[in-house]
Amino acid sequence: MNEEGYTIDQSMDAVDIEAFKDGAMRMNLFIRWSDGDIAMRYGLYYKDNDDNILQYTLSSDGGETVVQIN
């Protein structure tokens, strides 16, 4: 579900922090692919109930991290 009037720049490969801060975005998923089209890493950015912006990363080797980015 998109906030009315919010558009995403498809050429951009970065997190729109301002969209999180102003409430236009609540979650953003990035997937890094290998040359063989295998998902190597997932990065999920989301806003928690306390309005903190967090980054959850899961790597193909099983490594997981959660970092607060604001």
All heavy atoms as TSV, in Angstrom:
chain	resi	resn	atom	element	x	y	z
A	1	MET	N	N	0.841	-1.175	0.000
A	1	MET	CA	C	0.000	0.000	0.000
A	1	MET	C	C	0.885	1.236	0.000
A	1	MET	O	O	1.750	1.369	0.841
A	1	MET	CB	C	-0.887	-0.026	1.227
A	1	MET	CG	C	-1.804	1.152	1.332
A	1	MET	SD	S	-3.023	0.911	2.617
A	1	MET	CE	C	-2.314	1.880	3.907
A	2	ASN	N	N	0.698	2.137	-0.934
A	2	ASN	CA	C	1.458	3.380	-1.017
A	2	ASN	C	C	0.672	4.524	-0.425
A	2	ASN	O	O	-0.548	4.588	-0.545
A	2	ASN	CB	C	1.775	3.733	-2.474
A	2	ASN	CG	C	3.032	3.071	-2.959
A	2	ASN	OD1	O	3.778	2.496	-2.187
A	2	ASN	ND2	N	3.257	3.147	-4.247
A	3	GLU	N	N	1.388	5.438	0.191
A	3	GLU	CA	C	0.811	6.705	0.624
A	3	GLU	C	C	0.346	7.441	-0.630
A	3	GLU	O	O	1.043	7.454	-1.647
A	3	GLU	CB	C	1.878	7.503	1.367
A	3	GLU	CG	C	1.457	8.866	1.813
A	3	GLU	CD	C	0.602	8.856	3.059
A	3	GLU	OE1	O	0.568	7.824	3.748
A	3	GLU	OE2	O	-0.036	9.874	3.327
A	4	GLU	N	N	-0.818	8.059	-0.594
A	4	GLU	CA	C	-1.341	8.793	-1.734
A	4	GLU	C	C	-0.321	9.833	-2.193
A	4	GLU	O	O	0.166	10.626	-1.397
A	4	GLU	CB	C	-2.654	9.488	-1.364
A	4	GLU	CG	C	-3.327	10.198	-2.509
A	4	GLU	CD	C	-3.884	9.252	-3.556
A	4	GLU	OE1	O	-4.265	8.123	-3.201
A	4	GLU	OE2	O	-3.923	9.647	-4.728
A	5	GLY	N	N	0.044	9.784	-3.462
A	5	GLY	CA	C	0.968	10.755	-4.025
A	5	GLY	C	C	2.430	10.391	-3.898
A	5	GLY	O	O	3.280	11.057	-4.460
A	6	TYR	N	N	2.783	9.315	-3.195
A	6	TYR	CA	C	4.183	8.926	-3.054
A	6	TYR	C	C	4.612	8.122	-4.264
A	6	TYR	O	O	3.923	7.211	-4.686
A	6	TYR	CB	C	4.402	8.084	-1.794
A	6	TYR	CG	C	5.840	7.642	-1.629
A	6	TYR	CD1	C	6.805	8.532	-1.194
A	6	TYR	CD2	C	6.237	6.347	-1.936
A	6	TYR	CE1	C	8.127	8.145	-1.063
A	6	TYR	CE2	C	7.561	5.948	-1.811
A	6	TYR	CZ	C	8.496	6.858	-1.372
A	6	TYR	OH	O	9.803	6.473	-1.246
A	7	THR	N	N	5.736	8.485	-4.859
A	7	THR	CA	C	6.273	7.732	-5.987
A	7	THR	C	C	7.678	7.263	-5.648
A	7	THR	O	O	8.382	7.888	-4.861
A	7	THR	CB	C	6.316	8.578	-7.275
A	7	THR	OG1	O	7.131	9.726	-7.044
A	7	THR	CG2	C	4.919	8.992	-7.699
A	8	ILE	N	N	8.070	6.172	-6.254
A	8	ILE	CA	C	9.371	5.567	-6.009
A	8	ILE	C	C	10.224	5.749	-7.249
A	8	ILE	O	O	9.788	5.451	-8.359
A	8	ILE	CB	C	9.214	4.061	-5.685
A	8	ILE	CG1	C	8.353	3.881	-4.443
A	8	ILE	CG2	C	10.573	3.404	-5.508
A	8	ILE	CD1	C	7.918	2.450	-4.209
A	9	ASP	N	N	11.452	6.231	-7.044
A	9	ASP	CA	C	12.403	6.373	-8.142
A	9	ASP	C	C	13.023	4.998	-8.379
A	9	ASP	O	O	13.855	4.551	-7.607
A	9	ASP	CB	C	13.467	7.407	-7.773
A	9	ASP	CG	C	14.495	7.614	-8.880
A	9	ASP	OD1	O	14.468	6.869	-9.888
A	9	ASP	OD2	O	15.326	8.512	-8.730
A	10	GLN	N	N	12.611	4.318	-9.428
A	10	GLN	CA	C	13.059	2.952	-9.698
A	10	GLN	C	C	14.546	2.851	-10.007
A	10	GLN	O	O	15.130	1.792	-9.907
A	10	GLN	CB	C	12.247	2.348	-10.849
A	10	GLN	CG	C	10.783	2.190	-10.544
A	10	GLN	CD	C	10.511	1.169	-9.459
A	10	GLN	OE1	O	11.232	0.197	-9.299
A	10	GLN	NE2	N	9.461	1.375	-8.695
A	11	SER	N	N	15.186	3.959	-10.412
A	11	SER	CA	C	16.612	3.924	-10.712
A	11	SER	C	C	17.449	4.003	-9.433
A	11	SER	O	O	18.654	3.812	-9.460
A	11	SER	CB	C	16.984	5.078	-11.642
A	11	SER	OG	O	16.823	6.318	-10.970
A	12	MET	N	N	16.815	4.283	-8.329
A	12	MET	CA	C	17.498	4.478	-7.061
A	12	MET	C	C	17.724	3.137	-6.367
A	12	MET	O	O	16.840	2.301	-6.320
A	12	MET	CB	C	16.600	5.370	-6.192
A	12	MET	CG	C	17.265	6.075	-5.087
A	12	MET	SD	S	16.107	7.278	-4.424
A	12	MET	CE	C	15.445	6.366	-3.056
A	13	ASP	N	N	18.917	2.933	-5.845
A	13	ASP	CA	C	19.212	1.711	-5.093
A	13	ASP	C	C	19.612	2.097	-3.672
A	13	ASP	O	O	20.662	1.725	-3.184
A	13	ASP	CB	C	20.328	0.927	-5.775
A	13	ASP	CG	C	20.439	-0.500	-5.267
A	13	ASP	OD1	O	19.477	-0.971	-4.638
A	13	ASP	OD2	O	21.477	-1.127	-5.487
A	14	ALA	N	N	18.752	2.887	-3.029
A	14	ALA	CA	C	19.022	3.374	-1.685
A	14	ALA	C	C	17.712	3.470	-0.922
A	14	ALA	O	O	16.636	3.490	-1.510
A	14	ALA	CB	C	19.699	4.733	-1.746
A	15	VAL	N	N	17.823	3.546	0.378
A	15	VAL	CA	C	16.646	3.653	1.229
A	15	VAL	C	C	16.205	5.117	1.282
A	15	VAL	O	O	17.016	6.013	1.478
A	15	VAL	CB	C	16.969	3.151	2.654
A	15	VAL	CG1	C	15.778	3.319	3.566
A	15	VAL	CG2	C	17.423	1.711	2.604
A	16	ASP	N	N	14.927	5.348	1.119
A	16	ASP	CA	C	14.359	6.696	1.191
A	16	ASP	C	C	14.032	6.997	2.652
A	16	ASP	O	O	12.903	6.825	3.109
A	16	ASP	CB	C	13.118	6.771	0.307
A	16	ASP	CG	C	12.551	8.171	0.188
A	16	ASP	OD1	O	12.993	9.074	0.937
A	16	ASP	OD2	O	11.657	8.358	-0.651
A	17	ILE	N	N	15.035	7.438	3.404
A	17	ILE	CA	C	14.878	7.690	4.840
A	17	ILE	C	C	13.815	8.748	5.101
A	17	ILE	O	O	13.032	8.632	6.046
A	17	ILE	CB	C	16.228	8.112	5.467
A	17	ILE	CG1	C	17.250	6.989	5.346
A	17	ILE	CG2	C	16.040	8.524	6.922
A	17	ILE	CD1	C	16.876	5.712	6.061
A	18	GLU	N	N	13.761	9.781	4.272
A	18	GLU	CA	C	12.761	10.836	4.463
A	18	GLU	C	C	11.343	10.290	4.355
A	18	GLU	O	O	10.454	10.728	5.072
A	18	GLU	CB	C	12.984	11.981	3.472
A	18	GLU	CG	C	14.239	12.776	3.752
A	18	GLU	CD	C	14.307	13.315	5.182
A	18	GLU	OE1	O	13.304	13.890	5.656
A	18	GLU	OE2	O	15.367	13.164	5.812
A	19	ALA	N	N	11.118	9.323	3.475
A	19	ALA	CA	C	9.785	8.712	3.347
A	19	ALA	C	C	9.414	7.952	4.619
A	19	ALA	O	O	8.253	7.934	5.014
A	19	ALA	CB	C	9.736	7.782	2.145
A	20	PHE	N	N	10.398	7.325	5.266
A	20	PHE	CA	C	10.138	6.681	6.552
A	20	PHE	C	C	9.792	7.721	7.611
A	20	PHE	O	O	8.848	7.561	8.369
A	20	PHE	CB	C	11.362	5.874	7.023
A	20	PHE	CG	C	11.458	4.510	6.429
A	20	PHE	CD1	C	12.358	4.238	5.425
A	20	PHE	CD2	C	10.658	3.469	6.889
A	20	PHE	CE1	C	12.465	2.974	4.882
A	20	PHE	CE2	C	10.751	2.202	6.355
A	20	PHE	CZ	C	11.655	1.956	5.343
A	21	LYS	N	N	10.583	8.790	7.660
A	21	LYS	CA	C	10.396	9.817	8.686
A	21	LYS	C	C	9.052	10.516	8.580
A	21	LYS	O	O	8.422	10.804	9.585
A	21	LYS	CB	C	11.524	10.846	8.622
A	21	LYS	CG	C	12.844	10.298	9.108
A	21	LYS	CD	C	13.934	11.351	9.025
A	21	LYS	CE	C	15.247	10.795	9.541
A	21	LYS	NZ	N	16.329	11.799	9.419
A	22	ASP	N	N	8.596	10.789	7.344
A	22	ASP	CA	C	7.324	11.505	7.202
A	22	ASP	C	C	6.113	10.580	7.108
A	22	ASP	O	O	4.992	11.035	6.945
A	22	ASP	CB	C	7.371	12.499	6.047
A	22	ASP	CG	C	7.437	11.852	4.677
A	22	ASP	OD1	O	7.127	10.663	4.533
A	22	ASP	OD2	O	7.812	12.569	3.722
A	23	GLY	N	N	6.334	9.266	7.203
A	23	GLY	CA	C	5.222	8.321	7.247
A	23	GLY	C	C	4.741	7.819	5.896
A	23	GLY	O	O	3.776	7.060	5.829
A	24	ALA	N	N	5.391	8.208	4.799
A	24	ALA	CA	C	4.970	7.759	3.473
A	24	ALA	C	C	5.346	6.301	3.228
A	24	ALA	O	O	4.765	5.647	2.374
A	24	ALA	CB	C	5.575	8.643	2.389
A	25	MET	N	N	6.331	5.794	3.977
A	25	MET	CA	C	6.784	4.410	3.798
A	25	MET	C	C	6.965	3.764	5.168
A	25	MET	O	O	7.455	4.396	6.094
A	25	MET	CB	C	8.112	4.390	3.028
A	25	MET	CG	C	8.602	2.994	2.720
A	25	MET	SD	S	10.224	2.951	1.918
A	25	MET	CE	C	10.034	4.047	0.560
A	26	ARG	N	N	6.578	2.495	5.282
A	26	ARG	CA	C	6.754	1.767	6.540
A	26	ARG	C	C	7.746	0.609	6.405
A	26	ARG	O	O	8.254	0.107	7.378
A	26	ARG	CB	C	5.421	1.222	7.048
A	26	ARG	CG	C	4.449	2.304	7.466
A	26	ARG	CD	C	3.205	1.753	8.121
A	26	ARG	NE	N	3.444	0.667	9.037
A	26	ARG	CZ	C	3.674	0.814	10.350
A	26	ARG	NH1	N	3.689	2.012	10.864
A	26	ARG	NH2	N	3.864	-0.230	11.121
A	27	MET	N	N	7.982	0.158	5.164
A	27	MET	CA	C	8.853	-1.000	4.957
A	27	MET	C	C	9.434	-0.937	3.547
A	27	MET	O	O	8.775	-0.496	2.616
A	27	MET	CB	C	8.027	-2.281	5.126
A	27	MET	CG	C	8.834	-3.537	5.156
A	27	MET	SD	S	7.784	-5.000	5.467
A	27	MET	CE	C	7.194	-4.656	7.112
A	28	ASN	N	N	10.706	-1.413	3.421
A	28	ASN	CA	C	11.365	-1.443	2.118
A	28	ASN	C	C	12.267	-2.667	2.088
A	28	ASN	O	O	13.065	-2.864	2.999
A	28	ASN	CB	C	12.181	-0.169	1.935
A	28	ASN	CG	C	12.627	0.071	0.520
A	28	ASN	OD1	O	12.372	-0.726	-0.365
A	28	ASN	ND2	N	13.305	1.169	0.298
A	29	LEU	N	N	12.151	-3.480	1.056
A	29	LEU	CA	C	12.913	-4.720	0.925
A	29	LEU	C	C	13.905	-4.599	-0.222
A	29	LEU	O	O	13.541	-4.205	-1.326
A	29	LEU	CB	C	11.981	-5.906	0.664
A	29	LEU	CG	C	12.636	-7.250	0.375
A	29	LEU	CD1	C	13.391	-7.757	1.599
A	29	LEU	CD2	C	11.592	-8.265	-0.081
A	30	PHE	N	N	15.172	-4.949	0.057
A	30	PHE	CA	C	16.211	-5.022	-0.968
A	30	PHE	C	C	16.682	-6.466	-1.055
A	30	PHE	O	O	16.844	-7.130	-0.030
A	30	PHE	CB	C	17.423	-4.150	-0.601
A	30	PHE	CG	C	17.170	-2.683	-0.758
A	30	PHE	CD1	C	16.667	-1.942	0.291
A	30	PHE	CD2	C	17.454	-2.049	-1.953
A	30	PHE	CE1	C	16.445	-0.593	0.162
A	30	PHE	CE2	C	17.233	-0.693	-2.098
A	30	PHE	CZ	C	16.730	0.040	-1.035
A	31	ILE	N	N	16.926	-6.930	-2.271
A	31	ILE	CA	C	17.469	-8.278	-2.481
A	31	ILE	C	C	18.708	-8.138	-3.350
A	31	ILE	O	O	18.658	-7.529	-4.422
A	31	ILE	CB	C	16.451	-9.209	-3.176
A	31	ILE	CG1	C	15.159	-9.295	-2.358
A	31	ILE	CG2	C	17.060	-10.599	-3.379
A	31	ILE	CD1	C	14.029	-10.020	-3.043
A	32	ARG	N	N	19.823	-8.688	-2.872
A	32	ARG	CA	C	21.058	-8.697	-3.672
A	32	ARG	C	C	21.160	-10.064	-4.341
A	32	ARG	O	O	21.133	-11.096	-3.676
A	32	ARG	CB	C	22.281	-8.446	-2.803
A	32	ARG	CG	C	23.559	-8.599	-3.649
A	32	ARG	CD	C	24.741	-8.030	-2.997
A	32	ARG	NE	N	24.591	-6.581	-3.043
A	32	ARG	CZ	C	25.395	-5.757	-2.422
A	32	ARG	NH1	N	26.374	-6.217	-1.699
A	32	ARG	NH2	N	25.220	-4.462	-2.503
A	33	TRP	N	N	21.285	-10.042	-5.662
A	33	TRP	CA	C	21.335	-11.265	-6.460
A	33	TRP	C	C	22.766	-11.563	-6.887
A	33	TRP	O	O	23.539	-10.659	-7.166
A	33	TRP	CB	C	20.469	-11.117	-7.698
A	33	TRP	CG	C	19.026	-10.858	-7.398
A	33	TRP	CD1	C	18.423	-9.640	-7.310
A	33	TRP	CD2	C	18.028	-11.820	-7.113
A	33	TRP	NE1	N	17.096	-9.792	-6.996
A	33	TRP	CE2	C	16.821	-11.126	-6.870
A	33	TRP	CE3	C	18.018	-13.212	-7.040
A	33	TRP	CZ2	C	15.635	-11.773	-6.568
A	33	TRP	CZ3	C	16.823	-13.851	-6.734
A	33	TRP	CH2	C	15.660	-13.134	-6.506
A	34	SER	N	N	23.094	-12.845	-7.001
A	34	SER	CA	C	24.384	-13.255	-7.564
A	34	SER	C	C	24.285	-13.202	-9.083
A	34	SER	O	O	23.199	-13.019	-9.640
A	34	SER	CB	C	24.729	-14.679	-7.121
A	34	SER	OG	O	23.901	-15.615	-7.796
A	35	ASP	N	N	25.415	-13.412	-9.745
A	35	ASP	CA	C	25.405	-13.462	-11.209
A	35	ASP	C	C	24.560	-14.619	-11.726
A	35	ASP	O	O	24.064	-14.583	-12.842
A	35	ASP	CB	C	26.828	-13.583	-11.753
A	35	ASP	CG	C	27.625	-12.306	-11.536
A	35	ASP	OD1	O	27.010	-11.225	-11.428
A	35	ASP	OD2	O	28.866	-12.397	-11.479
A	36	GLY	N	N	24.385	-15.660	-10.902
A	36	GLY	CA	C	23.583	-16.817	-11.278
A	36	GLY	C	C	22.145	-16.711	-10.836
A	36	GLY	O	O	21.431	-17.701	-10.746
A	37	ASP	N	N	21.685	-15.491	-10.541
A	37	ASP	CA	C	20.298	-15.234	-10.136
A	37	ASP	C	C	19.906	-15.961	-8.853
A	37	ASP	O	O	18.784	-16.456	-8.720
A	37	ASP	CB	C	19.319	-15.563	-11.263
A	37	ASP	CG	C	19.470	-14.626	-12.446
A	37	ASP	OD1	O	19.908	-13.469	-12.234
A	37	ASP	OD2	O	19.174	-15.033	-13.566
A	38	ILE	N	N	20.835	-16.032	-7.918
A	38	ILE	CA	C	20.556	-16.606	-6.601
A	38	ILE	C	C	20.543	-15.460	-5.602
A	38	ILE	O	O	21.433	-14.605	-5.616
A	38	ILE	CB	C	21.617	-17.647	-6.214
A	38	ILE	CG1	C	21.576	-18.816	-7.192
A	38	ILE	CG2	C	21.435	-18.117	-4.778
A	38	ILE	CD1	C	22.711	-19.796	-7.026
A	39	ALA	N	N	19.538	-15.425	-4.734
A	39	ALA	CA	C	19.472	-14.384	-3.712
A	39	ALA	C	C	20.596	-14.597	-2.709
A	39	ALA	O	O	20.693	-15.645	-2.090
A	39	ALA	CB	C	18.125	-14.421	-3.012
A	40	MET	N	N	21.469	-13.600	-2.600
A	40	MET	CA	C	22.634	-13.687	-1.721
A	40	MET	C	C	22.401	-12.990	-0.377
A	40	MET	O	O	22.958	-13.378	0.632
A	40	MET	CB	C	23.860	-13.068	-2.387
A	40	MET	CG	C	24.253	-13.755	-3.683
A	40	MET	SD	S	24.690	-15.484	-3.478
A	40	MET	CE	C	26.149	-15.344	-2.482
A	41	ARG	N	N	21.585	-11.924	-0.384
A	41	ARG	CA	C	21.338	-11.189	0.848
A	41	ARG	C	C	20.022	-10.430	0.741
A	41	ARG	O	O	19.668	-9.922	-0.313
A	41	ARG	CB	C	22.469	-10.202	1.113
A	41	ARG	CG	C	22.298	-9.464	2.408
A	41	ARG	CD	C	23.479	-8.626	2.786
A	41	ARG	NE	N	24.043	-7.950	1.629
A	41	ARG	CZ	C	25.239	-7.398	1.615
A	41	ARG	NH1	N	26.005	-7.459	2.665
A	41	ARG	NH2	N	25.683	-6.778	0.544
A	42	TYR	N	N	19.311	-10.397	1.855
A	42	TYR	CA	C	18.069	-9.638	1.957
A	42	TYR	C	C	18.290	-8.524	2.966
A	42	TYR	O	O	18.867	-8.755	4.028
A	42	TYR	CB	C	16.917	-10.517	2.464
A	42	TYR	CG	C	16.655	-11.733	1.632
A	42	TYR	CD1	C	17.247	-12.953	1.935
A	42	TYR	CD2	C	15.801	-11.659	0.534
A	42	TYR	CE1	C	17.001	-14.076	1.175
A	42	TYR	CE2	C	15.553	-12.788	-0.235
A	42	TYR	CZ	C	16.154	-13.982	0.097
A	42	TYR	OH	O	15.917	-15.091	-0.671
A	43	GLY	N	N	17.835	-7.346	2.637
A	43	GLY	CA	C	17.874	-6.224	3.572
A	43	GLY	C	C	16.472	-5.670	3.698
A	43	GLY	O	O	15.873	-5.247	2.712
A	44	LEU	N	N	15.924	-5.712	4.891
A	44	LEU	CA	C	14.581	-5.207	5.134
A	44	LEU	C	C	14.688	-3.996	6.044
A	44	LEU	O	O	15.247	-4.081	7.140
A	44	LEU	CB	C	13.713	-6.280	5.793
A	44	LEU	CG	C	12.289	-5.865	6.143
A	44	LEU	CD1	C	11.496	-5.589	4.869
A	44	LEU	CD2	C	11.614	-6.921	6.983
A	45	TYR	N	N	14.209	-2.872	5.575
A	45	TYR	CA	C	14.168	-1.649	6.365
A	45	TYR	C	C	12.724	-1.454	6.782
A	45	TYR	O	O	11.809	-1.571	5.962
A	45	TYR	CB	C	14.642	-0.466	5.527
A	45	TYR	CG	C	16.089	-0.589	5.118
A	45	TYR	CD1	C	16.465	-1.381	4.048
A	45	TYR	CD2	C	17.070	0.081	5.831
A	45	TYR	CE1	C	17.796	-1.505	3.681
A	45	TYR	CE2	C	18.404	-0.038	5.470
A	45	TYR	CZ	C	18.753	-0.827	4.399
A	45	TYR	OH	O	20.066	-0.955	4.046
A	46	TYR	N	N	12.512	-1.141	8.061
A	46	TYR	CA	C	11.144	-0.983	8.546
A	46	TYR	C	C	11.104	-0.052	9.738
A	46	TYR	O	O	12.112	0.205	10.395
A	46	TYR	CB	C	10.522	-2.338	8.898
A	46	TYR	CG	C	11.235	-3.083	10.008
A	46	TYR	CD1	C	10.778	-3.008	11.318
A	46	TYR	CD2	C	12.364	-3.854	9.752
A	46	TYR	CE1	C	11.430	-3.690	12.333
A	46	TYR	CE2	C	13.015	-4.536	10.750
A	46	TYR	CZ	C	12.545	-4.445	12.046
A	46	TYR	OH	O	13.199	-5.111	13.044
A	47	LYS	N	N	9.919	0.454	10.009
A	47	LYS	CA	C	9.694	1.350	11.133
A	47	LYS	C	C	8.965	0.565	12.217
A	47	LYS	O	O	7.926	-0.043	11.957
A	47	LYS	CB	C	8.847	2.526	10.656
A	47	LYS	CG	C	8.926	3.744	11.502
A	47	LYS	CD	C	8.247	4.895	10.775
A	47	LYS	CE	C	8.450	6.177	11.507
A	47	LYS	NZ	N	7.787	7.291	10.829
A	48	ASP	N	N	9.520	0.568	13.433
A	48	ASP	CA	C	8.886	-0.183	14.510
A	48	ASP	C	C	7.821	0.663	15.209
A	48	ASP	O	O	7.557	1.803	14.820
A	48	ASP	CB	C	9.928	-0.736	15.493
A	48	ASP	CG	C	10.634	0.318	16.312
A	48	ASP	OD1	O	10.225	1.513	16.277
A	48	ASP	OD2	O	11.608	-0.037	17.012
A	49	ASN	N	N	7.210	0.110	16.253
A	49	ASN	CA	C	6.124	0.800	16.963
A	49	ASN	C	C	6.578	2.064	17.684
A	49	ASN	O	O	5.753	2.905	18.027
A	49	ASN	CB	C	5.452	-0.153	17.949
A	49	ASN	CG	C	4.696	-1.250	17.251
A	49	ASN	OD1	O	4.288	-1.096	16.099
A	49	ASN	ND2	N	4.529	-2.369	17.907
A	50	ASP	N	N	7.889	2.198	17.924
A	50	ASP	CA	C	8.431	3.390	18.575
A	50	ASP	C	C	8.987	4.390	17.563
A	50	ASP	O	O	9.725	5.307	17.926
A	50	ASP	CB	C	9.534	2.993	19.563
A	50	ASP	CG	C	9.001	2.145	20.701
A	50	ASP	OD1	O	7.866	2.400	21.161
A	50	ASP	OD2	O	9.715	1.214	21.127
A	51	ASP	N	N	8.663	4.201	16.285
A	51	ASP	CA	C	9.109	5.055	15.177
A	51	ASP	C	C	10.613	5.003	14.924
A	51	ASP	O	O	11.176	5.906	14.305
A	51	ASP	CB	C	8.658	6.507	15.359
A	51	ASP	CG	C	7.171	6.680	15.099
A	51	ASP	OD1	O	6.599	5.846	14.370
A	51	ASP	OD2	O	6.574	7.627	15.624
A	52	ASN	N	N	11.281	3.956	15.385
A	52	ASN	CA	C	12.681	3.733	15.046
A	52	ASN	C	C	12.749	3.088	13.659
A	52	ASN	O	O	11.927	2.238	13.333
A	52	ASN	CB	C	13.359	2.796	16.049
A	52	ASN	CG	C	13.374	3.381	17.433
A	52	ASN	OD1	O	13.783	4.511	17.642
A	52	ASN	ND2	N	12.908	2.606	18.394
A	53	ILE	N	N	13.743	3.481	12.856
A	53	ILE	CA	C	13.956	2.859	11.556
A	53	ILE	C	C	15.040	1.807	11.745
A	53	ILE	O	O	16.138	2.106	12.211
A	53	ILE	CB	C	14.370	3.897	10.499
A	53	ILE	CG1	C	13.292	4.978	10.375
A	53	ILE	CG2	C	14.606	3.212	9.149
A	53	ILE	CD1	C	13.710	6.172	9.542
A	54	LEU	N	N	14.710	0.556	11.416
A	54	LEU	CA	C	15.608	-0.570	11.620
A	54	LEU	C	C	15.967	-1.226	10.296
A	54	LEU	O	O	15.182	-1.207	9.351
A	54	LEU	CB	C	14.957	-1.604	12.540
A	54	LEU	CG	C	14.497	-1.086	13.897
A	54	LEU	CD1	C	13.661	-2.142	14.600
A	54	LEU	CD2	C	15.664	-0.674	14.752
A	55	GLN	N	N	17.157	-1.810	10.265
A	55	GLN	CA	C	17.605	-2.584	9.104
A	55	GLN	C	C	17.846	-4.011	9.572
A	55	GLN	O	O	18.678	-4.261	10.439
A	55	GLN	CB	C	18.902	-2.019	8.539
A	55	GLN	CG	C	19.481	-2.876	7.431
A	55	GLN	CD	C	20.897	-2.446	7.044
A	55	GLN	OE1	O	21.539	-1.676	7.738
A	55	GLN	NE2	N	21.364	-2.959	5.940
A	56	TYR	N	N	17.099	-4.944	8.994
A	56	TYR	CA	C	17.286	-6.378	9.245
A	56	TYR	C	C	17.961	-6.951	8.009
A	56	TYR	O	O	17.488	-6.757	6.890
A	56	TYR	CB	C	15.944	-7.059	9.477
A	56	TYR	CG	C	16.036	-8.568	9.477
A	56	TYR	CD1	C	16.522	-9.241	10.589
A	56	TYR	CD2	C	15.669	-9.305	8.369
A	56	TYR	CE1	C	16.624	-10.626	10.593
A	56	TYR	CE2	C	15.760	-10.684	8.361
A	56	TYR	CZ	C	16.239	-11.339	9.481
A	56	TYR	OH	O	16.348	-12.703	9.481
A	57	THR	N	N	19.094	-7.629	8.205
A	57	THR	CA	C	19.819	-8.225	7.086
A	57	THR	C	C	19.951	-9.723	7.304
A	57	THR	O	O	20.297	-10.169	8.404
A	57	THR	CB	C	21.226	-7.613	6.957
A	57	THR	OG1	O	21.092	-6.196	6.829
A	57	THR	CG2	C	21.944	-8.153	5.744
A	58	LEU	N	N	19.677	-10.490	6.267
A	58	LEU	CA	C	19.836	-11.939	6.276
A	58	LEU	C	C	20.697	-12.315	5.076
A	58	LEU	O	O	20.368	-11.978	3.940
A	58	LEU	CB	C	18.484	-12.644	6.189
A	58	LEU	CG	C	18.505	-14.167	6.091
A	58	LEU	CD1	C	19.116	-14.789	7.348
A	58	LEU	CD2	C	17.107	-14.697	5.859
A	59	SER	N	N	21.828	-12.970	5.343
A	59	SER	CA	C	22.745	-13.384	4.288
A	59	SER	C	C	22.542	-14.849	3.941
A	59	SER	O	O	22.025	-15.620	4.751
A	59	SER	CB	C	24.200	-13.177	4.724
A	59	SER	OG	O	24.435	-11.825	4.994
A	60	SER	N	N	22.995	-15.249	2.759
A	60	SER	CA	C	22.830	-16.632	2.310
A	60	SER	C	C	23.603	-17.617	3.192
A	60	SER	O	O	23.269	-18.792	3.236
A	60	SER	CB	C	23.267	-16.781	0.855
A	60	SER	OG	O	24.630	-16.430	0.712
A	61	ASP	N	N	24.606	-17.123	3.942
A	61	ASP	CA	C	25.355	-18.006	4.851
A	61	ASP	C	C	24.669	-18.143	6.213
A	61	ASP	O	O	25.197	-18.768	7.118
A	61	ASP	CB	C	26.793	-17.516	5.018
A	61	ASP	CG	C	26.888	-16.152	5.690
A	61	ASP	OD1	O	25.850	-15.571	6.077
A	61	ASP	OD2	O	28.032	-15.659	5.819
A	62	GLY	N	N	23.488	-17.532	6.364
A	62	GLY	CA	C	22.724	-17.643	7.605
A	62	GLY	C	C	22.961	-16.515	8.591
A	62	GLY	O	O	22.328	-16.462	9.638
A	63	GLY	N	N	23.860	-15.600	8.263
A	63	GLY	CA	C	24.124	-14.476	9.153
A	63	GLY	C	C	22.952	-13.509	9.200
A	63	GLY	O	O	22.341	-13.211	8.187
A	64	GLU	N	N	22.626	-13.050	10.415
A	64	GLU	CA	C	21.527	-12.107	10.609
A	64	GLU	C	C	22.004	-10.937	11.454
A	64	GLU	O	O	22.756	-11.134	12.400
A	64	GLU	CB	C	20.364	-12.751	11.362
A	64	GLU	CG	C	19.606	-13.795	10.618
A	64	GLU	CD	C	18.462	-14.341	11.449
A	64	GLU	OE1	O	17.443	-13.647	11.568
A	64	GLU	OE2	O	18.613	-15.449	11.992
A	65	THR	N	N	21.538	-9.745	11.110
A	65	THR	CA	C	21.806	-8.567	11.931
A	65	THR	C	C	20.578	-7.677	11.949
A	65	THR	O	O	19.784	-7.673	11.006
A	65	THR	CB	C	22.993	-7.728	11.403
A	65	THR	OG1	O	22.698	-7.297	10.087
A	65	THR	CG2	C	24.285	-8.503	11.424
A	66	VAL	N	N	20.418	-6.947	13.049
A	66	VAL	CA	C	19.396	-5.903	13.150
A	66	VAL	C	C	20.099	-4.664	13.680
A	66	VAL	O	O	20.772	-4.730	14.706
A	66	VAL	CB	C	18.247	-6.303	14.096
A	66	VAL	CG1	C	17.245	-5.166	14.227
A	66	VAL	CG2	C	17.554	-7.565	13.625
A	67	VAL	N	N	19.970	-3.562	12.933
A	67	VAL	CA	C	20.648	-2.322	13.294
A	67	VAL	C	C	19.630	-1.190	13.232
A	67	VAL	O	O	18.879	-1.088	12.265
A	67	VAL	CB	C	21.801	-2.032	12.295
A	67	VAL	CG1	C	22.479	-0.711	12.614
A	67	VAL	CG2	C	22.802	-3.168	12.278
A	68	GLN	N	N	19.640	-0.345	14.254
A	68	GLN	CA	C	18.814	0.861	14.223
A	68	GLN	C	C	19.575	1.902	13.422
A	68	GLN	O	O	20.745	2.173	13.705
A	68	GLN	CB	C	18.534	1.355	15.634
A	68	GLN	CG	C	17.620	2.548	15.660
A	68	GLN	CD	C	17.235	2.943	17.066
A	68	GLN	OE1	O	17.131	2.099	17.946
A	68	GLN	NE2	N	17.006	4.217	17.272
A	69	ILE	N	N	18.927	2.522	12.428
A	69	ILE	CA	C	19.640	3.451	11.558
A	69	ILE	C	C	19.224	4.900	11.743
A	69	ILE	O	O	19.674	5.769	11.003
A	69	ILE	CB	C	19.545	3.035	10.076
A	69	ILE	CG1	C	18.109	3.029	9.599
A	69	ILE	CG2	C	20.206	1.720	9.835
A	69	ILE	CD1	C	17.969	2.833	8.110
A	70	ASN	N	N	18.378	5.193	12.702
A	70	ASN	CA	C	18.040	6.605	12.951
A	70	ASN	C	C	18.258	6.955	14.389
A	70	ASN	O	O	18.434	6.152	15.241
A	70	ASN	CB	C	16.603	6.929	12.553
A	70	ASN	CG	C	15.581	6.331	13.495
A	70	ASN	OD1	O	15.763	5.224	14.003
A	70	ASN	ND2	N	14.538	7.051	13.728
